[in-house]
Amino acid sequence: MSDTVHTHDAHASRRTYVIGFLASVVLTAIPFWLVMTGALDAQTTAILIVAAAVMQILVHTICFLHVNTSSEGGWTLLAYIFTAVLVLIVIAGSLWIMYHLNSNMMVMDAGGGSQP
């Protein structure tokens, strides 16, 4: 048997992991602070939480999952984009359905019957 050691290039350096970890901590702490202190109004806070969540998804994808255009000939990135499009379609469709169900519901009076 040979004692050949197979060396493979590491996916990322320790520096990439540390940057990813620190960015994740900051992107978690900011929304937590916004909610706990009530520093901004509810709508602005919600928008900033969603923005931090999207940025955190990108940080995790790049720093920890190593998804980029060069990995596996771009197929990993293509699969990631496809998944993101499907998730957006499901979320948008669900919101559309809930909005229309809410606006088309029958109004009930206090006696339990429907109003004419």
One Martini backbone bead per residue (centre of mass of N, CA, C, O) as a GRO file, in nm:
protein
  116
    1MET     BB    1   0.099   0.035   0.018
    2SER     BB    2   0.034   0.362  -0.005
    3ASP     BB    3   0.133   0.695   0.136
    4THR     BB    4  -0.068   0.874  -0.006
    5VAL     BB    5  -0.146   1.211  -0.011
    6HIS     BB    6  -0.444   1.381  -0.037
    7THR     BB    7  -0.479   1.696  -0.180
    8HIS     BB    8  -0.708   1.954  -0.115
    9ASP     BB    9  -0.870   2.218  -0.166
   10ALA     BB   10  -0.996   2.447   0.009
   11HIS     BB   11  -1.284   2.620   0.021
   12ALA     BB   12  -1.174   2.784   0.276
   13SER     BB   13  -1.078   3.004   0.493
   14ARG     BB   14  -1.061   3.120   0.806
   15ARG     BB   15  -1.132   3.410   0.729
   16THR     BB   16  -1.410   3.348   0.599
   17TYR     BB   17  -1.541   3.231   0.856
   18VAL     BB   18  -1.506   3.480   1.036
   19ILE     BB   19  -1.658   3.679   0.862
   20GLY     BB   20  -1.923   3.518   0.858
   21PHE     BB   21  -1.968   3.515   1.162
   22LEU     BB   22  -1.967   3.822   1.215
   23ALA     BB   23  -2.195   3.890   1.018
   24SER     BB   24  -2.409   3.711   1.156
   25VAL     BB   25  -2.408   3.851   1.429
   26VAL     BB   26  -2.484   4.134   1.328
   27LEU     BB   27  -2.747   4.034   1.162
   28THR     BB   28  -2.879   3.953   1.444
   29ALA     BB   29  -2.845   4.200   1.642
   30ILE     BB   30  -2.996   4.427   1.500
   31PRO     BB   31  -3.291   4.316   1.506
   32PHE     BB   32  -3.296   4.265   1.806
   33TRP     BB   33  -3.253   4.560   1.892
   34LEU     BB   34  -3.495   4.685   1.743
   35VAL     BB   35  -3.713   4.525   1.901
   36MET     BB   36  -3.626   4.576   2.204
   37THR     BB   37  -3.624   4.907   2.177
   38GLY     BB   38  -3.806   5.059   1.961
   39ALA     BB   39  -3.655   5.276   1.769
   40LEU     BB   40  -3.867   5.205   1.555
   41ASP     BB   41  -4.099   5.156   1.357
   42ALA     BB   42  -4.262   4.879   1.249
   43GLN     BB   43  -4.212   4.898   0.942
   44THR     BB   44  -3.907   4.955   0.946
   45THR     BB   45  -3.829   4.707   1.109
   46ALA     BB   46  -3.934   4.495   0.907
   47ILE     BB   47  -3.754   4.579   0.671
   48LEU     BB   48  -3.480   4.536   0.821
   49ILE     BB   49  -3.521   4.235   0.882
   50VAL     BB   50  -3.542   4.140   0.589
   51ALA     BB   51  -3.269   4.252   0.496
   52ALA     BB   52  -3.097   4.090   0.700
   53ALA     BB   53  -3.190   3.811   0.603
   54VAL     BB   54  -3.084   3.831   0.314
   55MET     BB   55  -2.789   3.887   0.391
   56GLN     BB   56  -2.755   3.624   0.555
   57ILE     BB   57  -2.798   3.431   0.322
   58LEU     BB   58  -2.554   3.531   0.160
   59VAL     BB   59  -2.336   3.476   0.369
   60HIS     BB   60  -2.386   3.170   0.396
   61THR     BB   61  -2.351   3.098   0.097
   62ILE     BB   62  -2.057   3.207   0.065
   63CYS     BB   63  -1.898   3.125   0.341
   64PHE     BB   64  -2.028   2.816   0.391
   65LEU     BB   65  -2.132   2.696   0.096
   66HIS     BB   66  -1.965   2.801  -0.156
   67VAL     BB   67  -2.132   2.981  -0.354
   68ASN     BB   68  -2.048   3.009  -0.701
   69THR     BB   69  -1.958   3.039  -1.035
   70SER     BB   70  -1.715   2.812  -1.020
   71SER     BB   71  -1.875   2.597  -0.892
   72GLU     BB   72  -1.950   2.338  -1.082
   73GLY     BB   73  -1.996   2.523  -1.340
   74GLY     BB   74  -2.257   2.688  -1.198
   75TRP     BB   75  -2.479   2.485  -1.086
   76THR     BB   76  -2.511   2.584  -0.797
   77LEU     BB   77  -2.614   2.867  -0.865
   78LEU     BB   78  -2.855   2.777  -1.037
   79ALA     BB   79  -2.999   2.621  -0.809
   80TYR     BB   80  -3.026   2.865  -0.621
   81ILE     BB   81  -3.196   3.043  -0.808
   82PHE     BB   82  -3.429   2.846  -0.846
   83THR     BB   83  -3.508   2.835  -0.548
   84ALA     BB   84  -3.565   3.138  -0.512
   85VAL     BB   85  -3.794   3.154  -0.721
   86LEU     BB   86  -3.982   2.949  -0.586
   87VAL     BB   87  -4.011   3.097  -0.317
   88LEU     BB   88  -4.129   3.360  -0.433
   89ILE     BB   89  -4.380   3.231  -0.559
   90VAL     BB   90  -4.500   3.115  -0.299
   91ILE     BB   91  -4.518   3.377  -0.138
   92ALA     BB   92  -4.680   3.548  -0.341
   93GLY     BB   93  -4.919   3.351  -0.367
   94SER     BB   94  -4.999   3.346  -0.069
   95LEU     BB   95  -5.054   3.650  -0.039
   96TRP     BB   96  -5.268   3.668  -0.261
   97ILE     BB   97  -5.468   3.467  -0.142
   98MET     BB   98  -5.507   3.603   0.136
   99TYR     BB   99  -5.611   3.873   0.031
  100HIS     BB  100  -5.860   3.758  -0.131
  101LEU     BB  101  -5.993   3.610   0.101
  102ASN     BB  102  -6.035   3.857   0.282
  103SER     BB  103  -6.200   4.035   0.066
  104ASN     BB  104  -6.424   3.777   0.006
  105MET     BB  105  -6.555   3.768   0.265
  106MET     BB  106  -6.815   3.726   0.464
  107VAL     BB  107  -7.027   3.914   0.647
  108MET     BB  108  -7.100   3.898   0.991
  109ASP     BB  109  -7.322   3.906   1.226
  110ALA     BB  110  -7.408   3.877   1.559
  111GLY     BB  111  -7.632   3.632   1.493
  112GLY     BB  112  -7.474   3.449   1.247
  113GLY     BB  113  -7.566   3.582   0.999
  114SER     BB  114  -7.601   3.700   0.692
  115GLN     BB  115  -7.578   3.970   0.503
  116PRO     BB  116  -7.753   4.128   0.234
   0.00000   0.00000   0.00000
